[in-house]
């Protein structure tokens, strides 16, 4: 290996480290941003993203990449403890809104894991999810058909992602999409802190006849990083207690049924 090879290798290592640093602060970067920030071609930008994805550090999205673990593992573990009984109740209530034989999309996260446990009382469901934990729970029922996309497994919550995850979800039609989010702000916008999750859930919502939002009350009034939709885009809210009057008015205005 000559000096030029060593220099090029060091340059690539530094560039990829800086790219990761940018993602840790901004959560998302586009191909165009990479080419502008580092003065490289689009081909080099894509190769950097692919290399970092193979190391499990980023996830490719259409036109860019997002950080692989936007949720701190310690925070996620704490979520499993916080409001555990409340989430189980939400899971049971949500399951009551799903008919036997339905085609269902089920999101990832601790609340949706509780929903999965509630759904075990149903029969003959056909479920698409990108959560291995949800899929494992649902596999306990011999009458369910469960589909998951291929891709990299996010260690913090066993979510499965790849660049084509949203495309995979678009191949299906759902009677109901059951989603959970990081926050619902005062304007009625619902969102998450992860671009990849928003892309996957957005695809599922467009393919669903009905959308159920299952969240505990701690999410009300919280602004998430990435906008997913608004309360006008859901059909039912399942929670443990009513939000403040402003959000209740928006829910009623849009004809959203409330279950708590």
C-alpha positions as CSV (number, residue, x, y, z in Angstrom):
1,X,0.0,0.0,0.0
2,X,1.5,3.3,-1.0
3,X,1.3,6.7,0.7
4,X,-1.6,7.8,-1.5
5,X,-3.7,4.7,-0.4
6,X,-3.0,5.5,3.2
7,X,-4.0,9.1,2.7
8,X,-7.2,8.2,0.9
9,X,-8.1,5.7,3.6
10,X,-7.5,8.3,6.4
11,X,-9.5,10.9,4.5
12,X,-12.5,8.5,4.1
13,X,-12.3,7.5,7.8
14,X,-12.3,11.2,8.9
15,X,-15.2,12.0,6.5
16,X,-17.3,9.2,7.7
17,X,-16.6,10.2,11.4
18,X,-17.7,13.7,10.6
19,X,-20.8,12.4,8.8
20,X,-21.8,10.5,11.9
21,X,-21.2,13.5,14.1
22,X,-23.5,15.5,11.8
23,X,-26.2,12.8,12.1
24,X,-25.9,12.7,15.9
25,X,-26.8,16.4,16.0
26,X,-29.3,16.5,13.1
27,X,-30.6,12.9,12.9
28,X,-30.8,13.1,9.1
29,X,-28.6,14.0,6.2
30,X,-29.3,14.0,2.4
31,X,-27.0,12.9,-0.4
32,X,-26.9,16.5,-1.6
33,X,-25.8,17.7,1.9
34,X,-23.0,15.1,2.0
35,X,-21.7,16.2,-1.4
36,X,-21.9,19.9,-0.4
37,X,-20.4,19.5,3.1
38,X,-17.5,17.2,2.1
39,X,-17.0,18.1,-1.6
40,X,-17.5,14.5,-2.9
41,X,-19.5,13.0,-5.7
42,X,-22.9,11.5,-5.1
43,X,-21.4,8.0,-5.7
44,X,-18.9,8.6,-2.9
45,X,-21.7,9.9,-0.7
46,X,-23.7,6.7,-1.3
47,X,-20.7,4.5,-0.7
48,X,-20.1,6.2,2.7
49,X,-23.7,5.6,3.7
50,X,-23.6,2.0,2.6
51,X,-20.4,1.4,4.5
52,X,-21.8,3.0,7.7
53,X,-25.0,1.0,7.3
54,X,-23.0,-2.2,7.1
55,X,-21.4,-1.3,10.4
56,X,-24.9,-0.7,11.9
57,X,-24.3,3.0,12.5
58,X,-26.8,4.5,10.0
59,X,-29.9,3.5,8.1
60,X,-30.3,4.4,4.5
61,X,-33.4,6.3,3.4
62,X,-34.5,7.4,0.0
63,X,-32.2,10.3,-0.8
64,X,-30.1,10.2,2.4
65,X,-29.6,8.5,5.8
66,X,-30.6,8.7,9.4
67,X,-28.8,7.7,12.6
68,X,-29.3,4.0,13.5
69,X,-30.1,4.5,17.1
70,X,-31.8,7.9,17.7
71,X,-33.4,6.6,20.9
72,X,-31.0,6.2,23.9
73,X,-31.0,2.6,25.0
74,X,-31.3,3.6,28.6
75,X,-34.3,5.8,27.9
76,X,-35.9,2.9,26.0
77,X,-35.4,0.5,28.8
78,X,-36.9,3.1,31.2
79,X,-40.0,3.3,28.9
80,X,-40.6,-0.4,29.6
81,X,-40.9,0.4,33.3
82,X,-42.7,3.7,33.1
83,X,-46.5,3.5,32.8
84,X,-46.3,-0.3,32.2
85,X,-49.8,-0.9,33.6
86,X,-51.2,2.0,31.6
87,X,-49.7,0.7,28.4
88,X,-51.2,-2.8,29.1
89,X,-54.6,-1.2,29.5
90,X,-54.1,0.8,26.2
91,X,-53.1,-2.5,24.5
92,X,-56.2,-4.2,25.7
93,X,-58.5,-1.3,24.6
94,X,-56.9,-1.1,21.2
95,X,-57.3,-4.9,20.6
96,X,-61.0,-4.5,21.3
97,X,-61.2,-2.2,18.2
98,X,-59.8,-4.9,15.9
99,X,-62.0,-7.5,14.4
100,X,-61.1,-11.2,13.9
101,X,-59.7,-11.8,10.4
102,X,-58.5,-8.2,10.0
103,X,-55.4,-7.2,8.0
104,X,-53.3,-5.1,10.4
105,X,-50.2,-2.9,10.4
106,X,-48.7,-2.7,13.8
107,X,-46.0,-0.1,14.7
108,X,-43.0,-0.6,16.9
109,X,-42.4,0.6,20.5
110,X,-43.4,-0.4,24.0
111,X,-47.0,0.7,23.6
112,X,-47.4,-1.4,20.4
113,X,-45.8,-4.3,22.1
114,X,-48.6,-4.1,24.7
115,X,-51.1,-3.9,21.8
116,X,-49.6,-7.1,20.4
117,X,-50.2,-8.9,23.7
118,X,-53.8,-7.6,23.6
119,X,-54.3,-8.9,20.0
120,X,-53.6,-12.5,21.1
121,X,-57.3,-12.6,22.1
122,X,-58.2,-12.2,18.4
123,X,-58.2,-14.9,15.7
124,X,-57.1,-15.1,12.1
125,X,-55.3,-11.8,11.9
126,X,-52.9,-11.0,9.1
127,X,-50.3,-8.6,10.5
128,X,-47.4,-6.6,9.0
129,X,-44.9,-5.1,11.4
130,X,-41.3,-4.0,11.4
131,X,-40.8,-4.9,15.1
132,X,-39.3,-8.3,15.9
133,X,-40.6,-8.0,19.4
134,X,-44.1,-7.5,18.2
135,X,-43.7,-10.3,15.6
136,X,-42.4,-12.7,18.3
137,X,-45.4,-12.0,20.5
138,X,-47.9,-12.5,17.7
139,X,-46.2,-15.7,16.7
140,X,-47.7,-17.3,19.8
141,X,-51.0,-17.5,18.0
142,X,-51.3,-20.3,15.5
143,X,-54.1,-18.5,13.7
144,X,-52.1,-15.4,12.8
145,X,-50.1,-14.7,9.6
146,X,-47.2,-12.3,10.4
147,X,-45.0,-10.6,7.9
148,X,-41.8,-8.6,8.6
149,X,-39.5,-6.8,6.2
150,X,-35.8,-7.7,5.9
151,X,-33.0,-5.4,7.0
152,X,-30.8,-4.4,9.9
153,X,-32.1,-4.9,13.4
154,X,-32.0,-1.9,15.7
155,X,-30.7,-3.2,18.9
156,X,-32.5,-0.7,21.2
157,X,-36.0,-1.9,20.2
158,X,-35.6,-4.7,17.7
159,X,-37.0,-2.6,14.9
160,X,-36.1,-3.9,11.4
161,X,-35.1,-1.3,8.8
162,X,-33.6,-0.9,5.4
163,X,-34.0,1.7,2.7
164,X,-36.8,-0.3,1.1
165,X,-38.9,-0.8,4.2
166,X,-41.6,1.7,3.2
167,X,-41.8,0.2,-0.3
168,X,-42.3,-3.2,1.3
169,X,-45.2,-1.9,3.4
170,X,-46.8,-0.3,0.3
171,X,-47.3,-3.8,-1.1
172,X,-50.0,-4.5,1.5
173,X,-53.6,-3.2,2.1
174,X,-54.7,-2.9,5.7
175,X,-58.1,-2.8,7.4
176,X,-56.4,-1.0,10.2
177,X,-53.0,0.6,11.0
178,X,-52.2,0.8,14.7
179,X,-49.5,3.4,15.3
180,X,-47.8,5.0,18.3
181,X,-45.7,8.2,18.3
182,X,-43.2,10.2,20.3
183,X,-45.4,13.3,20.6
184,X,-48.6,15.2,19.8
185,X,-48.1,18.9,19.9
186,X,-50.5,21.7,20.7
187,X,-51.3,22.2,17.0
188,X,-52.4,18.6,16.6
189,X,-49.4,17.4,14.7
190,X,-48.2,13.9,15.5
191,X,-44.6,12.9,15.0
192,X,-41.6,10.8,15.9
193,X,-37.9,11.4,16.4
194,X,-36.8,9.0,13.7
195,X,-37.1,9.6,9.9
196,X,-37.1,5.9,9.0
197,X,-40.0,5.2,11.4
198,X,-42.0,8.1,10.0
199,X,-41.4,6.9,6.4
200,X,-42.6,3.4,7.3
201,X,-45.6,4.4,9.3
202,X,-46.6,7.0,6.7
203,X,-46.7,4.3,4.1
204,X,-48.8,2.1,6.3
205,X,-51.3,4.9,7.0
206,X,-51.8,5.5,3.3
207,X,-52.6,1.8,2.8
208,X,-55.1,1.6,5.7
209,X,-58.8,1.9,5.7
210,X,-58.7,3.0,9.4
211,X,-55.9,4.4,11.6
212,X,-55.7,4.0,15.4
213,X,-53.3,6.0,17.4
214,X,-52.4,4.4,20.7
215,X,-50.4,6.6,23.1
216,X,-50.2,7.3,26.8
217,X,-51.0,10.8,28.1
218,X,-47.3,11.7,28.5
219,X,-47.1,12.2,24.7
220,X,-49.7,15.0,24.7
221,X,-48.2,18.5,24.3
222,X,-44.8,17.1,23.2
223,X,-43.3,18.2,19.9
224,X,-41.4,15.4,18.1
225,X,-38.5,16.0,15.7
226,X,-40.2,14.7,12.5
227,X,-43.8,15.4,11.6
228,X,-45.8,12.3,10.6
229,X,-49.3,13.5,10.2
230,X,-52.0,15.4,12.1
231,X,-55.0,14.4,14.2
232,X,-57.1,14.8,11.1
233,X,-55.4,11.8,9.6
234,X,-56.4,9.3,12.4
235,X,-59.8,7.7,13.1
236,X,-59.4,6.7,16.7
237,X,-57.3,7.6,19.7
238,X,-56.7,5.1,22.5
239,X,-55.1,6.6,25.6
240,X,-55.3,6.5,29.4
241,X,-56.7,10.0,30.0
242,X,-58.0,12.9,28.0
243,X,-55.6,15.6,26.7
244,X,-56.1,19.2,27.4
245,X,-59.2,20.9,25.9
246,X,-57.4,22.3,22.8
247,X,-56.5,18.8,21.6
248,X,-59.9,17.4,22.6
249,X,-61.5,20.1,20.5
250,X,-59.3,19.2,17.5
251,X,-60.2,15.5,17.9
252,X,-63.9,16.3,18.0
253,X,-63.6,18.7,15.0
254,X,-62.0,15.9,12.9
255,X,-64.5,13.2,14.1
256,X,-61.8,11.1,15.9
257,X,-63.3,8.6,18.4
258,X,-61.6,8.7,21.8
259,X,-61.2,5.5,23.9
260,X,-59.8,5.7,27.4
